[in-house]
Structures are given as C-alpha cells and as structure tokens.
Amino acid sequence: MATAQIDRPAAALREFTTRGYAVVRGLFTADDVDVMNDHFAEIHRTGANGRYTHMSMEEAGNDPLLAYPRIMNPHRYSSIARDYLRDPRAAEVLRALFGEEPLGVQSMLYFKPPGARGQAMHQDQFYLQVRPGTCIAAWTALDRVDRANGGMIMVPLTHELAIDCRKAGKEGAGSYGPNAIPVPVPEGYRGEAPELDPGDTIFFNGSLLHGSGRNVTTDRWRRSFICHYVGVGCETISEAYHPLVDMSGQDVVRAKTTDGGPCGGWVGAAH
Ligand SMILES: O=C(O)CCC(=O)C(=O)O
C-alpha cells in the first residue's frame, strides 16, 4: 500500500501562518549535523584566519560565553556555512513561507555551553529592519534541545503584534550581551519551549517574540545554526546584513538603512 507523502512546505506554512512559527522535524540529517558541528569546532579552534576570536576559560573568568562566543556570519568566508545557508531543503520551506524566492542575510552559530546565559526576549525585525515585509529565521538544533539546556522560548501569535521598540543599553537578566533589550511577554500570551532533536529546524516570523533561558545543565551543550532570510522583494534592510545571498550562492545588492544592527547585539539608534 502506498504511504501518503507529507507535504513539508505546506504543513510548515499552515503552522507558520496560524501561530507565527513552525517546527520542521528532521530537516537536516545526522550526517549534516556532524558536518556542521565539526566545521564550527574547527573555526573555534583555528580562528578562521583571524575572523573569529575567543578567550581561554581562564582569561574569561569561567564565563562560557566569552570562551565560546557565537560565530557571526560564517557564510561570508566558509563555503560549508554558505551551502547550509542556501540548503535546498530549507529553501523549499522558505519559498512556501515567503511566497517568493528567499535571500539569505545572516548566519550564526551558537555554542551555548553548560552554564551559558540565555538571550533576552526580542523580535528579530527590530534588528533587521526589513522593508517591505519582514524576515524569517531558520533555527536548527545541533544538539538535543530542551528547556534545561537553554532551548528556544517562542511566544505564539506575537507575530501579529507591532515591533516593541525600546531603547538599547539595559542589561537583560540572564542575557547573552550587555546591550540586550528584554521585551516583556504581553498579557494574554504565553511562551512555549519546543523540544528538538539534532537536525530539527524552527522557522519563525521576524515579529515573533522569542528568546532563550540559561543552560542550567552541567554537561549538555546547546549548539544551534541560525540563518535569517528575506523575500526577494526586499527593498531595504539594516546595513549589518550586506551583502545578501541568493539561493545559487551569488551576492545580491539591496539598499541599506542605518537603523537596526546585528541580531541580539547593539542597536545604536533610539527607537
Ligand atoms: O539561540 C538562542 O538562544 C537565541 C537565538 C535568537 O534569539 C535569534 O536567533 O534571534
């Protein structure tokens, strides 16, 4: 008897449209996860010709995030990261969610070792400043992820709300960086923490409120590869996201705005 094929992009679109985010199980294989983990460990070890720096645990005063800071935009110098940014399996889902061709604008690898602080609640569009429309993130688990090791907290339906624009510079409790902007969960909304296996990907709308807690385990890392995308119809985007990359791997030009900044980082402009 023939088994019914699951239409992955269509299922993701239904969930994404109604809730603001969709979990796609097994988007990447165990082999893909091994390739990514090995490659990002190599960047950490070698420094990628000065493009990535970190402290030893001793220099870092045992702060795991200083010893293992995130790797920003490895797709700009690593063909492995660039190939995963434009992976056909992710692109197929993104085409359904955007309703048009996607362009990659950012990649990040978070190591999030045991003890590492989480990321204050925020909306990505605050940083990317995409016009028209918004961005979509594809957040791929590279370890088994749950609340204890600092899994993502997603607040369904908040993608329908305006961007909460507050001034940067306030320390977010338990946050990655000193300049995080904690956005409170609005009344009537509730965060949820999807449990993920390595290779599962969360696709989420740029307006969706999300963040993560501290990794409170003593022995479980929470590595993740995160890419941000816009639709091909994007006209302007924050200057931190250039050049854009199309799904054939070519750089693409769009107008720059001086608003925004790297995701989760310093935003100089007052909003
Ligand atoms: O991985 C995390 O803990 C946070 C990631 C995040 O907030 C983002 O990609 O926008």
The ligand as a Gaussian input file, in Angstrom:
#p B3LYP/6-31G(d) Opt

LIG

0 1
 O       19.697000      30.659000      20.195000
 C       19.349000      31.457000      21.063000
 O       19.452000      31.221000      22.252000
 C       18.743000      32.758000      20.667000
 C       18.715000      32.945000      19.176000
 C       17.884000      34.102000      18.771000
 O       17.262000      34.721000      19.565000
 C       17.803000      34.500000      17.370000
 O       18.340000      33.799000      16.516000
 O       17.196000      35.535000      17.085000

